[in-house]
């Protein structure tokens, strides 16, 4: 009986063999086993009607989720839309040493935190969520988190000239203690095998809804001084995006059957509020940019209450907003976003330097 030499290549993470193992089997046995293998593969790849619907968008089954996807697409932006030309002079000459210290570390936190959110979307949520419309939104969100990460990295690279300081800020989630604590709280939910989807969904609503709030507020505070226009413009774009991400998380959470008890939801929110207060009033005090720490703590509680209401729970703190300018900026951002942007200019600016994008009155038209 004829025999076949079957070459088996061992190449796994734990075992790597350069020389193949040769196994002698009869031709009949070989063909039988191959046939069984093909049949097994075919059986696994036969799609049911229900399976096929996972790969197409229409008919829309979750219109509210699909509308959020469309809304996010409508406010797409890229870092090239944000000019940092004036920021360089403002950073060097109009900020105090304390203000530069504060901004550097805020940017360091933001630069790493967007990567954490992207990791969660790619490894967990995109695989777990059953709704095609939700997958569409998460696809756009993941792309925009990448845009945010690039923007923050550009800000750090543009502002900070000291190489060691720049290196520390780009790696802040592992090098700066006050940033590490916030990052660790978020990372635990990516790795968790015990926490169910609603718990992790609520946790990342907290990350984007509470952990970003103090820093966003501090940067908007600087905007009132009319300085750092690149930083404040990018902050407007990014805070609007993160607001959309939080709104979507709350919307999707509302569709879950096994929501968290009020006690458990409060526990997670209060954990995050405590960490955020410590970050923005103690470890990296907002007083460095002239803000009142007590008011900032109150603002974080106000934001947490607003998030709880969106998630379907009563307020936990009953704190009023101590910063009216935040409400004003929020309304202005919604009304003027499309007026502020010059999309064609921005798109044509991809890959160009700041000098190439600058406008000159002596140009030939």
MARMIDO-675891 format. One record per residue (C-alpha): residue in one letter; x, y, z. Coordinates in steps of 0.02 Angstrom, whole numbers, padded with zeros to 5 digits, always signed. Example, Ala and Ser with C-alpha at 12.3 -4.5 7.8 and 13.67 -1.06 7.14 Angstrom:
// residues 2
a+00615-00225+00390/s+00684-00053+00357/
This chain:
// residues 365
x+00000+00000+00000/x+00067+00171-00048/x+00114+00289+00090/x+00118+00478+00099/x+00241+00583+00195/x+00137+00716+00284/x+00238+00864+00343/x+00175+00943+00505/x+00248+01114+00542/x+00251+01156+00727/x+00240+01344+00746/x+00149+01405+00899/x+00188+01538+01028/x+00266+01409+01143/x+00340+01290+01014/x+00438+01338+00860/x+00528+01199+00762/x+00626+01239+00605/x+00627+01058+00545/x+00459+00977+00502/x+00401+00814+00582/x+00372+00677+00452/x+00229+00556+00485/x+00207+00402+00373/x+00024+00354+00345/x-00067+00256+00211/x-00137+00350+00062/x-00312+00286+00104/x-00300+00346+00284/x-00234+00514+00227/x-00375+00544+00103/x-00506+00490+00230/x-00440+00609+00362/x-00426+00752+00237/x-00606+00721+00182/x-00666+00727+00361/x-00572+00888+00390/x-00648+00972+00237/x-00822+00917+00287/x-00793+00986+00462/x-00736+01155+00393/x-00885+01162+00275/x-01005+01124+00417/x-00934+01267+00519/x-00942+01394+00378/x-01123+01365+00326/x-01215+01528+00367/x-01391+01535+00431/x-01507+01680+00389/x-01478+01746+00564/x-01289+01739+00541/x-01298+01827+00372/x-01393+01973+00448/x-01243+02009+00559/x-01143+02064+00408/x-01265+02187+00328/x-01336+02350+00393/x-01511+02351+00318/x-01644+02332+00376/x-01604+02445+00523/x-01658+02359+00683/x-01593+02485+00809/x-01630+02658+00734/x-01574+02754+00890/x-01401+02672+00882/x-01390+02702+00695/x-01434+02886+00719/x-01290+02901+00842/x-01173+02825+00712/x-01232+02953+00583/x-01214+03094+00709/x-01035+03045+00746/x-00993+03038+00560/x-01064+03213+00538/x-00935+03288+00657/x-00782+03199+00589/x-00622+03300+00600/x-00434+03277+00583/x-00284+03352+00676/x-00231+03452+00523/x-00383+03564+00550/x-00303+03630+00711/x-00167+03761+00693/x-00037+03763+00831/x+00062+03911+00762/x+00006+04036+00895/x+00013+03906+01034/x+00202+03891+01023/x+00225+04074+01073/x+00085+04069+01202/x+00157+03913+01283/x+00331+03989+01297/x+00285+04168+01344/x+00107+04179+01413/x+00097+04027+01526/x+00176+04018+01697/x+00289+03873+01747/x+00145+03799+01848/x+00026+03812+01701/x+00149+03725+01585/x+00173+03587+01715/x-00015+03564+01729/x-00047+03561+01541/x+00096+03439+01508/x+00026+03311+01629/x-00153+03332+01572/x-00095+03299+01394/x+00005+03150+01455/x-00151+03074+01532/x-00257+03108+01379/x-00127+03037+01258/x-00127+02869+01345/x-00310+02860+01394/x-00372+02863+01215/x-00263+02711+01181/x-00345+02621+01327/x-00518+02656+01257/x-00463+02594+01085/x-00395+02435+01164/x-00561+02402+01250/x-00661+02431+01092/x-00551+02316+00988/x-00529+02175+01114/x-00698+02174+01202/x-00844+02282+01147/x-00832+02257+00958/x-00834+02069+00985/x-00970+02067+01117/x-01103+02188+01059/x-01235+02099+00953/x-01307+02249+00862/x-01236+02292+00691/x-01281+02474+00720/x-01177+02474+00879/x-01030+02398+00787/x-01042+02540+00660/x-01034+02670+00798/x-00890+02582+00884/x-00796+02579+00719/x-00810+02768+00704/x-00772+02792+00889/x-00615+02687+00875/x-00557+02791+00726/x-00591+02953+00819/x-00500+02893+00974/x-00352+02870+00858/x-00374+03049+00796/x-00377+03109+00977/x-00220+03011+01019/x-00128+03085+00869/x-00187+03260+00917/x-00125+03243+01096/x+00040+03172+01038/x+00060+03319+00918/x+00023+03442+01059/x+00154+03361+01170/x+00281+03354+01029/x+00249+03537+00983/x+00249+03614+01157/x+00381+03516+01251/x+00559+03540+01193/x+00649+03447+01332/x+00674+03269+01268/x+00659+03183+01437/x+00503+03280+01485/x+00427+03240+01316/x+00468+03056+01337/x+00388+03054+01510/x+00228+03137+01449/x+00210+03020+01299/x+00227+02875+01421/x+00133+02956+01565/x+00017+02809+01602/x+00169+02709+01657/x+00285+02848+01719/x+00177+02979+01807/x+00098+02915+01970/x-00057+03026+01967/x-00094+02967+01789/x-00055+02785+01828/x-00198+02772+01954/x-00330+02830+01829/x-00260+02717+01693/x-00258+02566+01809/x-00442+02589+01853/x-00489+02588+01669/x-00373+02444+01621/x-00446+02328+01752/x-00609+02321+01654/x-00524+02267+01492/x-00441+02121+01578/x-00588+02071+01689/x-00663+01900+01658/x-00786+01914+01802/x-00872+02077+01754/x-01017+02058+01632/x-01046+02171+01481/x-01165+02295+01567/x-01039+02321+01708/x-00896+02355+01588/x-01008+02464+01479/x-01050+02571+01630/x-00867+02574+01683/x-00811+02646+01516/x-00954+02771+01518/x-00875+02827+01682/x-00701+02834+01604/x-00758+02949+01463/x-00891+03041+01563/x-00800+03073+01728/x-00613+03042+01708/x-00598+03171+01568/x-00710+03302+01649/x-00587+03393+01762/x-00452+03413+01630/x-00577+03468+01497/x-00644+03599+01617/x-00469+03664+01659/x-00426+03686+01475/x-00590+03777+01443/x-00544+03889+01590/x-00386+03939+01496/x-00491+03979+01342/x-00569+04126+01434/x-00397+04209+01433/x-00390+04202+01243/x-00229+04100+01239/x-00177+03932+01167/x-00307+03928+01027/x-00245+03763+00956/x-00258+03677+01125/x-00430+03749+01162/x-00499+03712+00988/x-00442+03532+00993/x-00514+03521+01169/x-00683+03577+01101/x-00679+03446+00963/x-00622+03307+01078/x-00740+03348+01222/x-00885+03347+01099/x-00831+03176+01035/x-00813+03107+01211/x-00985+03174+01252/x-01054+03075+01104/x-00963+02919+01163/x-01037+02939+01337/x-01211+02969+01267/x-01196+02813+01160/x-01138+02708+01308/x-01288+02768+01409/x-01407+02732+01265/x-01338+02556+01243/x-01339+02528+01431/x-01524+02570+01434/x-01553+02422+01317/x-01473+02297+01435/x-01585+02176+01529/x-01466+02145+01674/x-01424+02322+01729/x-01323+02353+01886/x-01411+02382+02050/x-01414+02561+02112/x-01292+02512+02250/x-01164+02439+02129/x-01182+02583+02005/x-01156+02709+02145/x-01003+02615+02205/x-00918+02623+02035/x-00963+02806+02008/x-00904+02857+02181/x-00740+02763+02156/x-00711+02862+01996/x-00762+03028+02074/x-00638+03001+02216/x-00497+02961+02094/x-00540+03110+01982/x-00548+03230+02129/x-00380+03169+02191/x-00306+03188+02017/x-00368+03363+01978/x-00365+03442+02152/x-00219+03357+02241/x-00098+03259+02131/x-00113+03385+01989/x-00202+03531+02074/x-00308+03641+01962/x-00250+03785+02073/x-00095+03782+01962/x-00200+03865+01826/x-00293+03979+01947/x-00448+03872+01976/x-00533+03844+02143/x-00509+03664+02201/x-00670+03660+02302/x-00770+03716+02151/x-00682+03588+02042/x-00730+03449+02163/x-00909+03511+02156/x-00903+03514+01966/x-00845+03332+01960/x-00992+03284+02072/x-01109+03380+01957/x-01042+03285+01806/x-01060+03120+01899/x-01242+03159+01942/x-01278+03203+01761/x-01203+03036+01706/x-01306+02940+01834/x-01465+03020+01769/x-01419+02970+01591/x-01390+02792+01650/x-01561+02789+01733/x-01511+02812+01915/x-01551+02952+02039/x-01419+03083+02080/x-01293+03034+02213/x-01220+03204+02257/x-01352+03336+02213/x-01214+03460+02169/x-01247+03613+02061/x-01131+03667+01920/x-01010+03797+01995/x-00940+03843+01824/x-01072+03930+01714/x-00942+03951+01577/x-00947+03763+01548/x-01132+03769+01503/x-01101+03918+01389/x-00956+03833+01301/x-01058+03674+01280/x-01198+03771+01193/x-01076+03870+01086/x-00989+03711+01034/x-01151+03632+00974/x-01210+03788+00881/x-01047+03844+00800/x-00954+03683+00761/x-00994+03684+00575/x-00965+03872+00563/x-00790+03857+00637/x-00729+03717+00525/x-00661+03735+00349/x-00669+03554+00297/x-00599+03569+00121/x-00449+03665+00186/x-00425+03537+00323/x-00433+03388+00208/x-00311+03467+00086/x-00195+03497+00233/x-00160+03315+00267/x+00027+03284+00263/x+00073+03469+00249/x+00180+03568+00370/x+00116+03715+00472/x+00208+03834+00354/x+00131+03755+00199/x-00043+03776+00273/x-00018+03957+00328/x-00114+04093+00237/x-00025+04242+00160/x-00100+04403+00089/x+00042+04421-00037/x+00002+04256-00123/x-00035+04255-00310/x-00217+04212-00347/
